Every structure is written in structure tokens, then in C-alpha cells.
């Protein structure tokens, strides 16, 4: 899914410390997911990201073919 690192360890003590900016992001994302359940499918948007590395002629051709799909 969408991983978020929300804590880190102190290298000296090994104690875990939360990262406030990441906690805020995590909470915001959870609220958005909850609100998404309430929306009708027609109101939802979907994004698809195609990643190809290293770029070569075969992968580039596949990426161009995927770009013209109508979903």
C-alpha cells in the first residue's frame, strides 16, 4: 500500500521516538481513507503510475501502449 515511517530509534539508547510531521500525515491519510468509503464510485478518482527502470526500447513501448488505455 502506502508505507509511512512514523517513528525512529535513537542510536544511543535504542528508544523509539515518534516523528510529529509523519504522525500528522498518517492521521490525515487515515481520515481521507475513511471519507473515501462514504463517496459514491462515480465521485472517486484513480491514478495509475507506470514506472520502468532502466528505460529501454521494449519498456518504453509498453509504457506508451499503457498510456493510451481508456479505463
Secondary structure as a PSIPRED ss2 file (coil, helix, strand):
# PSIPRED VFORMAT (PSIPRED V4.0)

   1 X C   1.000  0.000  0.000
   2 X C   1.000  0.000  0.000
   3 X C   1.000  0.000  0.000
   4 X C   1.000  0.000  0.000
   5 X C   1.000  0.000  0.000
   6 X C   1.000  0.000  0.000
   7 X E   0.000  0.000  1.000
   8 X E   0.000  0.000  1.000
   9 X E   0.000  0.000  1.000
  10 X C   1.000  0.000  0.000
  11 X C   1.000  0.000  0.000
  12 X C   1.000  0.000  0.000
  13 X C   1.000  0.000  0.000
  14 X C   1.000  0.000  0.000
  15 X C   1.000  0.000  0.000
  16 X E   0.000  0.000  1.000
  17 X E   0.000  0.000  1.000
  18 X E   0.000  0.000  1.000
  19 X C   1.000  0.000  0.000
  20 X H   0.000  1.000  0.000
  21 X H   0.000  1.000  0.000
  22 X H   0.000  1.000  0.000
  23 X H   0.000  1.000  0.000
  24 X H   0.000  1.000  0.000
  25 X H   0.000  1.000  0.000
  26 X H   0.000  1.000  0.000
  27 X H   0.000  1.000  0.000
  28 X H   0.000  1.000  0.000
  29 X H   0.000  1.000  0.000
  30 X H   0.000  1.000  0.000
  31 X H   0.000  1.000  0.000
  32 X H   0.000  1.000  0.000
  33 X H   0.000  1.000  0.000
  34 X H   0.000  1.000  0.000
  35 X H   0.000  1.000  0.000
  36 X H   0.000  1.000  0.000
  37 X H   0.000  1.000  0.000
  38 X H   0.000  1.000  0.000
  39 X C   1.000  0.000  0.000
  40 X C   1.000  0.000  0.000
  41 X H   0.000  1.000  0.000
  42 X H   0.000  1.000  0.000
  43 X H   0.000  1.000  0.000
  44 X C   1.000  0.000  0.000
  45 X C   1.000  0.000  0.000
  46 X C   1.000  0.000  0.000
  47 X C   1.000  0.000  0.000
  48 X C   1.000  0.000  0.000
  49 X C   1.000  0.000  0.000
  50 X C   1.000  0.000  0.000
  51 X C   1.000  0.000  0.000
  52 X C   1.000  0.000  0.000
  53 X C   1.000  0.000  0.000
  54 X C   1.000  0.000  0.000
  55 X C   1.000  0.000  0.000
  56 X C   1.000  0.000  0.000
  57 X H   0.000  1.000  0.000
  58 X H   0.000  1.000  0.000
  59 X H   0.000  1.000  0.000
  60 X H   0.000  1.000  0.000
  61 X H   0.000  1.000  0.000
  62 X H   0.000  1.000  0.000
  63 X H   0.000  1.000  0.000
  64 X H   0.000  1.000  0.000
  65 X H   0.000  1.000  0.000
  66 X H   0.000  1.000  0.000
  67 X H   0.000  1.000  0.000
  68 X C   1.000  0.000  0.000
  69 X C   1.000  0.000  0.000
  70 X C   1.000  0.000  0.000
  71 X C   1.000  0.000  0.000
